[in-house]
Amino acid sequence: MRYTDFENVGTGKLVPTVFGARAFVPSPLPPEFDLGRVALAHGEAMAAIGELKGACRRLANAYILIRPLQRREALTSSAMEGTYSTDDQLILAEAGLSKGSSDDTQEVRNYTIALSHALERVKDEPISNRLLRDTHRLLLSNVGRNRGAHKLPGEFKRDQNMIGGRTLDTAKFIPPPPRESVECMSSLERYINREEANKINALIDIALVHYQLETIHPFADGNGRVGRMLISLMAVKSGLLEMPALYLSPVIERDKDRYIDMLYRVSAEAAWEEWLNYFMEITTQSCRETVDTIDRLLDLQERYRSLASSNIKSANVLSIIDMLFEVHVIQPRSIVQRLGITDVAARKLLSRLCELNILVEYNDIYPKAFIATGIIEAAKPVFMEKNRSEVAKQG
């Protein structure tokens, strides 16, 4: 770490750590910055959030949006940390239909479990260090000793960690040592739950807290994922959004180097306004893409309902279509349980939906499973499909 970058900037202090190295300890929030230099970007982001809130109210069933968004967040946030899975693998794991999920898929699945658990808890309790530790424990549970157990699930770090290097000598950034890290997290908890918090500036608070947690890096592993979950938790807890629909990982992942550089520059140069403007920019982008996703899903749902009702003479088929937008993968027994029809009737309806290309039969699963691939594709951000098309053309 280039120590001279962090001297006399007022954003924190350097303290001694192991092996003669020094670590950066950020000053408590809030920092001093010029709100006027952030006002325009903040206004645009808040307008985009307003548009997103309006679009969410068009959903008769919130899970049509929430599950695809959380799945995309889990996949991209985990990929940023070198853990990879696919939509199909994750969906099958969620449904309990996968044949022995890989450690990567289990770890990505853990992300959705941890996020859902935390979102449920913040309805009735504050965002606390206990909540973050519990979220971390779920994130790194059941992934094998060589992947998660030695990373102290549910505990703050015991040893000095680093960012961007294999040793302290080569690290780009050295976060606070364990003792100072605990003190920083206690201060951060107080800031998040302070009584005088201004709801008008809730999004600015989220940006400040995200920087702070990433800089503290309180866990031995999983800091980035917990930090990005915290964005969604604070958006709901602060009342910024009525449902968990703000997920920034898909936007951050496209230019991860810029994101890392922005975080670094806050510590090294006190570049608070630049960081806040960047955070507002990616928030605006994320909100607009989510509104587009809502439009695609609702349009596809109406198209599927029309196609199915025109070709299948059953009062139950529209209920099955709506089920598909909740879960994306379905088995005959699910329909039997939900609708109270016979197994034979359920299989007949699923076969007819396959004929209409609404479902695809998944042959590697017994009992049979059917996947709504069109819905899965519609839930993906448009930029992903553009990138995929460009790669195909180059190939």
C-alpha positions, -999 to 999 in steps of 0.1 A, spaced: 0 0 0 13 34 -9 12 50 25 18 85 12 -16 84 -5 -33 84 29 -13 110 48 -29 144 57 -62 138 37 -84 139 68 -104 108 58 -88 85 84 -55 76 99 -27 50 94 -21 27 123 5 0 129 -4 -36 121 14 -69 118 48 -74 101 57 -38 103 29 -27 79 4 0 85 -34 -1 80 -59 26 71 -87 33 97 -115 55 83 -128 84 103 -164 80 116 -193 91 95 -205 117 84 -177 133 64 -176 169 52 -186 174 16 -203 199 -7 -239 188 -10 -243 213 -39 -219 194 -60 -240 163 -56 -275 178 -59 -281 173 -96 -271 136 -96 -290 131 -64 -321 146 -79 -319 124 -109 -314 93 -88 -344 102 -66 -365 108 -97 -355 73 -110 -364 58 -76 -398 75 -79 -403 59 -113 -393 25 -99 -417 28 -70 -445 36 -95 -436 7 -117 -435 -17 -87 -471 -7 -78 -482 -21 -112 -473 -56 -100 -501 -77 -86 -476 -101 -72 -443 -86 -60 -425 -119 -64 -427 -116 -101 -400 -90 -98 -383 -97 -65 -371 -132 -71 -355 -125 -106 -339 -94 -92 -325 -112 -61 -313 -140 -83 -295 -116 -107 -280 -98 -77 -267 -131 -62 -252 -142 -95 -234 -109 -103 -224 -100 -67 -209 -135 -63 -192 -134 -97 -174 -102 -86 -158 -123 -59 -149 -152 -82 -179 -175 -74 -199 -185 -105 -231 -202 -113 -259 -199 -139 -295 -190 -139 -306 -226 -146 -284 -240 -119 -295 -215 -93 -332 -219 -101 -330 -257 -98 -311 -253 -65 -338 -229 -52 -365 -255 -62 -345 -283 -45 -342 -301 -78 -305 -300 -85 -284 -332 -84 -258 -322 -59 -251 -285 -64 -216 -274 -69 -199 -254 -41 -202 -223 -63 -239 -228 -69 -245 -234 -32 -226 -203 -23 -246 -182 -48 -278 -198 -34 -266 -188 1 -266 -152 -11 -303 -153 -19 -311 -171 14 -290 -145 34 -305 -116 16 -341 -128 20 -335 -136 57 -321 -101 64 -349 -83 45 -374 -102 66 -357 -92 98 -353 -55 91 -391 -52 90 -390 -55 128 -355 -47 139 -327 -22 133 -298 -28 110 -272 -39 135 -239 -56 136 -256 -87 149 -278 -87 118 -248 -83 95 -229 -111 113 -260 -134 110 -262 -125 73 -225 -133 68 -230 -167 86 -258 -177 62 -237 -165 32 -208 -188 40 -227 -218 54 -225 -253 40 -199 -245 13 -171 -268 24 -142 -261 47 -118 -250 20 -143 -224 9 -162 -210 39 -156 -226 73 -122 -211 78 -136 -177 68 -153 -174 102 -189 -174 92 -209 -150 114 -178 -135 130 -157 -104 124 -121 -110 113 -95 -122 137 -64 -115 115 -53 -86 93 -68 -88 58 -59 -69 27 -73 -59 -7 -56 -62 -41 -25 -83 -32 -13 -116 -19 9 -101 9 8 -70 29 38 -57 10 20 -60 -23 -15 -51 -12 -32 -21 -28 -51 -14 4 -49 -26 40 -81 -21 60 -82 -16 98 -68 -43 120 -93 -66 139 -95 -45 171 -99 -12 153 -123 -29 128 -147 -37 157 -146 -1 169 -153 11 134 -183 -12 130 -197 -1 164 -195 35 152 -211 26 119 -240 9 136 -246 40 156 -246 61 125 -270 39 106 -295 40 135 -291 76 147 -323 93 156 -316 125 136 -312 106 103 -327 127 74 -350 106 52 -346 131 24 -309 122 22 -314 84 27 -297 76 -6 -267 97 4 -266 78 37 -266 45 18 -237 56 -3 -217 68 27 -224 36 47 -214 14 17 -181 31 14 -175 28 51 -182 -9 53 -161 -17 23 -133 3 37 -135 -14 71 -137 -48 55 -148 -64 88 -150 -100 77 -123 -124 66 -143 -130 34 -176 -120 18 -172 -82 26 -182 -71 -9 -213 -93 -9 -224 -82 26 -218 -46 16 -239 -48 -15 -267 -65 5 -266 -36 29 -276 -13 1 -309 -32 -4 -315 -35 33 -311 3 39 -332 12 9 -361 -7 24 -355 1 61 -352 39 53 -385 39 34 -367 48 2 -385 19 -15 -416 0 -4 -402 -33 -17 -366 -47 -21 -360 -36 -57 -327 -18 -56 -298 -40 -65 -266 -24 -78 -243 -53 -84 -253 -59 -121 -244 -22 -128 -212 -22 -107 -200 -55 -123 -198 -40 -158 -171 -16 -147 -157 -30 -115 -124 -13 -118 -141 21 -117 -160 11 -86 -129 0 -69 -110 32 -79 -138 54 -66 -137 37 -32 -99 41 -31 -100 77 -41 -123 86 -12 -98 72 13 -67 86 -5 -81 120 -18 -113 127 2 -131 125 -31 -165 123 -15 -184 143 -41 -170 121 -69 -180 90 -50 -215 103 -43 -221 114 -79 -209 79 -90 -233 62 -66 -262 83 -77 -253 75 -114 -254 37 -109 -285 40 -88 -303 59 -116 -291 33 -141 -302 4 -120 -336 18 -114 -343 25 -150 -331 -10 -160 -354 -25 -133 -384 -5 -147 -376 -20 -182 -375 -54 -166 -409 -49 -151 -423 -38 -185 -409 -69 -201 -422 -93 -175 -457 -78 -175 -458 -78 -213 -447 -114 -214 -472 -124 -187 -500 -109 -207 -488 -125 -239 -485 -159 -223 -519 -156 -207 -535 -147 -240 -517 -175 -259 -526 -201 -233 -562 -191 -229 -566 -191 -267 -552 -226 -271 -560 -245 -239 -595 -251 -227 -589 -252 -190 -598 -227 -163 -566 -237 -145 -541 -227 -172 -540 -190 -163 -532 -199 -127 -503 -220 -139 -490 -191 -160 -490 -169 -130 -472 -196 -110 -445 -197 -136 -438 -160 -131 -432 -167 -94 -410 -198 -96 -398 -203 -132 -395 -240 -127 -424 -263 -119 -433 -299 -114 -467 -316 -117 -469 -321 -80 -467 -283 -74 -498 -278 -96 -516 -306 -79 -509 -290 -45 -517 -255 -55 -548 -261 -77 -562 -294 -63 -563 -311 -97 -552 -346 -105 -517 -355 -115 -528 -366 -149 -545 -332 -155 -514 -314 -143 -491 -333 -167 -515 -327 -196 -515 -290 -190 -477 -288 -187 -473 -308 -220 -496 -283 -238 -476 -254 -224 -445 -271 -239 -462 -273 -273 -468 -235 -271 -431 -229 -262 -440 -214 -229 -422 -243 -211 -393 -265 -218 -391 -300 -202 -359 -305 -182 -349 -341 -190 -321 -345 -163 -346 -343 -134 -368 -370 -120 -397 -365 -113 -401 -343 -144 -395 -306 -142 -404 -279 -166 -386 -245 -169 -400 -213 -182 -369 -202 -202 -387 -173 -218 -394 -157 -184 -358 -163 -172 -345 -145 -203 -370 -116 -199 -359 -111 -163 -323 -105 -174 -310 -70 -180 -310 -60 -217 -273 -52 -216 -265 -88 -209 -282 -99 -241 -265 -72 -261 -231 -84 -247 -240 -120 -255 -249 -110 -291 -216 -92 -296 -196 -121 -284 -215 -145 -307 -208 -121 -337 -171 -120 -328 -170 -158 -326 
